[in-house]
């Protein structure tokens, strides 16, 4: 492990959640609790156990490296990079960089970025991918200084369940093509016997809009899906996957997923919803979304809000969500920048890269 110093007496060092002491983890919790309060002020505070469960249950294939920036006992900055152990997108390194408000515009972001750049270079990556929150202007300003290019606008939409028109939901369900398709549900891990078909079904998300993102199609492996499920279980999260199956062929045609955690019982996360191209035009997306909402009403009465993220250009899914009552809550931008451009930026600011020392 090596360290760099930003302005003042800030220390930057590796952070390993699996081996961190309670003092370090408590400082990380204080940092991330403040981060949530800034980005989602209406949400309940981040609980300590929620952070611990999240950081200590990351799928191994994600290849996460983390650094913290410290001023005395307090954490004031956070950087992470995912060097995913996947066949696809081997040139990409997905990263995250956050600075506490009181420590911004002091060179700390640049110092943390140098660690990300070193790790990415040492792993043979050539491009960084990161997101910025529209409510934190400093993030976009930093991305533009780097010369990063906006790749996609992401819209977070939120649904208040108290405002849902239940008759409207039932009308969608009544118009469903139930003669040709049937619905089924997987709770928790996917059944082993269906895993090959599920992997094929999940690939439908490769047809979702990517706007200007330079990324390759993804294909999950059984091992990766099981690692994700182990991570969800370790965090105490529940996943429901509602799927549509074509009666005549037995083929999976579409699915929708939601995620729920007892640590945030009022909030439900809407995951992917997709229908294979050859089965579109039958109203399966509406049926799946409406049927899932009815299940939430029946079995998760404590849920008050559902949040989902969509590409700003995903007109088909945005239309369905808006008809259900989802309303835009905030926007984010995904940025891409070539690693050699980042390295030049760092060198111009006198930050030397020491490849091979990570």
Phi, psi and omega in degrees: 000137174231164185234154169235154177248130170273190181302143178080218185249034180279131176252139177243127179212159180300147179232117180248103183302331183286341182236005181290143175283169183296325180298315178295318182292324177295321177294320177297322178297315179300320180296311184286331175296319177293324178298314179297317182298326179287320185273325183229070186298338181277350182279157174295155180300150177290121178281151180300313181297326179298316178295314182300313180298322180292315184284334182263006178227069177251130180305130182304325183295344180292338176058051186277133169242140184227144172229145175242148175252131190235140168237102189064226181277355186264138172274130181237359178204155185214133176222139176217155176219139176257115176254073191299135179271073182228158179289327184272155173055043181292344180273348185267143169234117181270127188229164179222138181217122181227137178236137176298144183309320184287349182250006182284156178061038177232015179087000183289321178300319179296317180297319178291322179301327180299323178293318177299314182298318179299312181297319180295316180296317181295337179263008177079019178276155182232359181212141177256144177234129181209161180243152173232146181267129183298338180278355179239085185302334182299329180294312179296320180299319179294317179300319180291324176297326178289341187087018178291152179251135176294128182257326181199142173267128178251132181248124172267118178252147184231138179244126172270117186296332180295340183264359184288135176276102184295327177295323177297318177299313182297326178296320177297319181292321180294332179272004184294148180280061187289345176290327184259340184226156173229152178261149175218168185225133168248123174252128182077212185301147176291144178293137184302321184292338181261000189301314178301318179291325179294318178300318177296320181295316182299336181292348178300335181292346174291347178269356178290151181302139177242356182053241184257013178293136179261076181230155181267160173302147179251145173227115182288152172254158177304321181296319180294318179297321179291324176296320177298317181294322177295322178294318178299317180296319179297329179276349183080020180271145177250138177240127171251131176238112177263129184233156175248134180240134178286121186297318186291317184262342186077007183280140172291132186248333182187170181199164170216149183230147170227156182230136182224142178230135177295345179282341172226070191294338182275350185246132175243134177264123175273120178270213184294146166227125181208149176231132179302140184309321184289349179248010179283159181093001180256358182082020182294321180300315179295318180298313181298315182294317181293318180294323178294319178298319178297322178294320178297315178302320185283323191243349178229063185295344180283345181289128179251332184224149170235133177242144177215152177245138179222151169298139181300342181261003182278075188299321184297312181287324178298323179297314179299313182297318180294323178295327178286340180115003175296141178229146183298132179254318177195171180234154175221161178234134172265130184243148173232143179211138178293141183296324180295330176292320177297318180297320177297319178301315181293318180296322179297337180258013174076021178260107183280138177264135182240078183296144179092354182259359180283000000 
